[in-house]
Amino acid sequence: MSPNFSAPPLIPGLPEELAVHCLLHLPFPYHSLARSVSSPWNRALSSSAFLSSKSLHAHLFVFAFDPSNLGSQWQSLDPRSLRWFHLPSMPSPPDSGSTPACPPAFAFASIPRSGELFVLGGLRSDTHTPLRSVMMYRAGTNSWSVAEPMIKPRAFFSAGAIDGRGILAVGGDGGTDSVERWEPGGRWRPSAGMGLEGIGRYDAAVMGSRMYVTEGWRWPFSFTPRAAVYDGKRDEWEEMREGMREGWTGSSGVAMGRLFVVSEFGDARVKVYDEDKDDWDAVDGGGVPSEIRRPFTVSGSEEGTIYVVGKGLDVAVGEIVARRKEEGNRWKVEWKVVKGPPAFRMLSPCCSLILYA
């Protein structure tokens, strides 16, 4: 009779499912350390099933910089424990030399369920030279790597993850309409151009296989903003519908598969786009709490939470509630504020993204 070499339990005395549930509550920065505990822990924490588990919860990742010296850092907020985690230092873009890149010139994209975020392009602060670099962060290993560089150097442009996997880089380089796309395991390749020469970066959002890009309303509101929509399935651009374009007056976040915008004007109220009407509906619950100081960034989770990060990394967490028709507006937001630590008081947010970790 052959010997029984059954694998040792993850946690002695606990059923396997309960042990995995315990590991899911381990903060993601400690996963690398936990892999050294035992071979079963290493297998469990490294498995694709664990890394893509629906039980992993949303974390807010924020790229911030100090305007006085352009020093930058990544921080992550666990909305359940309200605990901040400092990420390892992002590597310098290989094509930036020893010169720091200009933080606002980067573009950012994330694949939330894979726990991956991407930092693309940028600008050398000494020569104003656009960069081709792509840096990738994996929450599962809490580490950075240098990825395949883009075909074209880009700065002050838009990026997004199409269909939750491929990355699209749009525009930049002083207003070119060129577009390129990257698929995991592949290389960057040219994609259909926007056909809007000189469009400036303002805001962009991705829903499914479609990416929405707008230059937005800007003072003195003399010109109607231009905007376009990329269809990833057809690799084609089309004009953005008028109601969506005209009402996109702030920073966007996608939550529950819907596009929400926090207005830049007035008391920063929230509205949601209604595709059937090609119009925007007001969201009850008041504007972003006054403690959140501009400039701010906006991001949303699939569960229905929007995060507004302001100066000092104070965060307004807005839970979106769908209401019955007789209660008035269909949507309401319920706010709470998470104050940033005193050490963050000089930081300005440049980007915020959601990853499941």
N, C-alpha and C positions, 0 to 999 in steps of 0.2 A: 504494500500500500504506500502510495506517495505521500510525503508529509504535507500538512496543511499550512501554507505560507500566507495566511490571510493578513491583509493590511491592518496595522494597528489603528485604533480609533483616533479621531481628531482630538477629542477631549474624553479621557477615560471616565466611564460612568454615565455619559450622556448619549442619547440617540444621535445618529449622524445628522438628521435634519436640524435638531436643536443646536448641535455644535456649529453647523454652518451658519445658523441664524446669529449665534454669538459672534462669529467672525465678521459678519456683516456690520456689526456695531463697532468694530475696531476702526478708529480714525485712519483715513487713507494714508497720511504721511508715515504711519507705522507699519504699513503692509510689508515693506522691504525687510524691516527688522524682524517681523513676525515670521517671515519665510524661513528664517534660520532656526526657529524653535524646533521643528521636526520635519521630516520628509512629507508626512500627511498634510501639515499646514502649508508647506511649500506647494504641493500639488493643488490643494484646494484654492489657495489665494492666487495661483497662476492660471487656473483653468479658465477657458473662455466662458463657461457657464457662470462662474462666479463674477467675472469682470463685466458680463452683460446682464447680470441678475436684475430683475425688476425691483428687488428689495433694496438695491443701492439707492441712496437718496440724493437729492439735488444739493450741490454745493455751489456757492457763488465765488467765482474767481475774478479778481480785480487786478488790472495792471495800472499802477499809479506812479506818479513822478513828482519830484520836488521842483517847482518852477524856478527856484533860485539857482539850482546847479544842474538840472536835467537828470539827476540821479533817479533811477527807476527801480521798481521792485514789484514782485507778484505776491499777493496775499489771497488767502481763501477763507471764506466764512462758512462755517457749518451752521445753517439756520436752526437746527434742532438744539444744539448745545450753546449757540451764540459764541462759539470759540473761533478765534482767528488762528490760521496756520500760515507761517512764512514759507514760501516755496523756495527751493534752491535757486541760486542766481541763474538767470537766463544767459546762455552763451552770447558773446558778441557776434553780430553777423560777420561771417568770414570775409565778405567783401568790404567791410567798413574799416579794415586795418586796425590801428590802435585808437582811432577816433570814435568817441561815443556817437551812437545814432540818435537822431531827434525823435523822442518818444511819440509825439502826436502823428508822425509821418507813417508809422506802421499801419498795417491792416491786420485784422484778427478774424479767426473763424474757429468754430468748435464742432466736434462730433460728439454730442453730449453722452449718448449711451455707450460709446466706446471709451469715454473718459479721456479724450484727446483734444488738445487745443493747438492752434497754429498761429505763429507770428510771422507775417510776410512783409518783405520789402523794407521800406524805411528810407532814411536820408542821412548821409554823413553830415554832421553838424558843421564841419569846417569848410566843405566844398559844395554843399547842397547837391551832392551826387546821389541819384536814386540807386537803390540796392536790389539785387535779385534774391537775396537770402530767404530761406524758409527755416524756422526753428519749430520743432514739435515737442510738446510736453505730454507725458502719459501719467495720469493720476495713479494708475495701477502700480507703477514703479517709482512714482514721485521723482521723475528725472526728465532731463531735456536731451534732445539729440538734434543734429543738423540734418535736415531733409533735403530732397532734391530741389535745387534752386529753380526759380521761375525762368522762363525763356527771356523775359524782358525786365529790365530794372523798373521798379515802380515805387512811388511815394504818394502819400495822400490819396489813397484809392480805396475801393470797397472789396470785400471778400466775404464768402459765405459757403456753407456746406450744403450742396445740392443732394436731395434724397438721403440726407444723413450720412453721406460717405464722401463723395467727390467734392473737391474744393474749387471754387470759381474765383478768379482774380480779375477785377473789372476796372479799367481806366488807369488814371495816374499819369505820371510823366508829363506834367504840365497840361493835361487835358486830353490826351489821346483816348480814342474809343476802343482800343484794342482789348481783347479778352482772351484769357487762357484758362485751361481746366486740367486738374490733376485727379487721377483715380488711384486709390491705394494699390500699391504694388506696381504702379506704372510710372509714366513720366508726364511732365507737363506737355500739353499740345495746344496749338491755337484753336480758338473757338470762334463762333460767329461774333462779329463786331457789333457794337451798339448802334452805330450810325448817328451818334450825337457827339460831334467833335466839340471839345472844349467844355464838356460837362464837369462841374465841380463836385467834389465829394460832399455829401450832406448826411444822408442816411440810407440804409439798405436793410432789407429783411428777407429771410428765406422761409417759405412755407412749402414743404414737400419738394417737388421738382421745379419750383418756380422761385426766382429771385427778383425782388422789386428794388429798383435803385432810383432815388430822386435827389435832385440838387436842392429842393426845398425852397420855401419862401425866405428871403433875406431882405433886410432893410436896404434900401427904402421901398421895397415891394413894387419896383417899377416894371418888372417883367414876370410873366407867368413862368413858374419853374418847369423845367423839362424833366421827364422821367420815362423809364422804360422797364419792361418786364422780360426776363429771360425764361424761356421754356426749355428745361433741361432735357426733356424727352425728344424734342425736335431740334435742339441746338439752334434756336431762332429767337430773335428779339421782336417784341411788339410794343406798340405805344401803350403806356399806362392809361387806364380809364380816367376820364376827366374828374369824376367825383373823388376818386382816391388821390389823384395828384393834387387837386386844389385843397383838400382837407388835411394833407400830411404836413402838419405845422410844428413838428417836434421830433423827439427821439422815440424810436419804436422798440417794442418787445413783443415776441410771439408767445402766447399762452393759450393752451387748450386748442391749438390750431387756428387761432384768430389773431389778427393784427391789432395791437393796442398802441396808441401814441400818447405820450406825455407832452403837452403843449409847452413850448418855450416861453409863451407869453402869459401875462397875468399871473394867476395863482397856480399855474402848472396843473391844470385839470387833465383828466384821462378821458380818452374817447376810443371807440372801437369801430373798425370798418365793417360795414354790412355789404357783402358782395352782391346780394340780391338787389339792393336799392342803389348800389354804387354811391353810398353816402356814409357819413360817420355819425354814430350815436353817442350821446353823452353817457358817461359812466357816473352814477351817483357815488357819494361818499366823500366829496370834497377833493381839492387838489393835493399835490404832494405836501406833506407837513412842512411847515416853515423852517424847521430845524435843518432841513436838507438844503445846503447852500450850493448855488451854481459855481462852476459847471458840474453837471451830473450826467451819468450814463444810465441806460435803461436795458434791462434784460428780462426774459420771462421763462417760466418753466412749463412743461407740458401738463403739470397738475393744476395750473391756474394761479400761479403767484407771479407778480411782477416785482422787480427789485430796482430801486432808484438809488444810485450811489452818488453822494455829493462830496464836497470838499471835506477833508479830514476823514474820509471814508465812513461818514455817517450814512446809514442805510435805511431807507424807507421800504418796508416789506408790505406789499399790498396783496391781500387775498381777494381774488375775484370771485364774486358770488353771482350765480345766475338766478334771477327772481321770476316769480309768476307774473303774468301780464297785468293782473289787477293791482300789483304793487308799484306800478309806475314804470320807470325805465327798466329795461330788462336786466341791465348789469349794474352791479354795485361793487366798490372796492372798499375794503376795511383795512386801515393802515395801522402799523405799529413801527416804532423807530428803534433801531439798534445803533447806539452811539459808538463811534470809532474810538479806539484807545487813544490816550493823550499823545502817545508817540507818533500817531498818524496825523496830527493837527496841520502839518504843512503840506500834506500830500493832496494832489489833485487826481481824480480818476481819469484815465485815458480810455479804458475799455472795461466792460464787465461781461462775463460769459457764465453759462451754466454747464457744469459737468456732473455726471452721476458717478459717485465714488464711495 
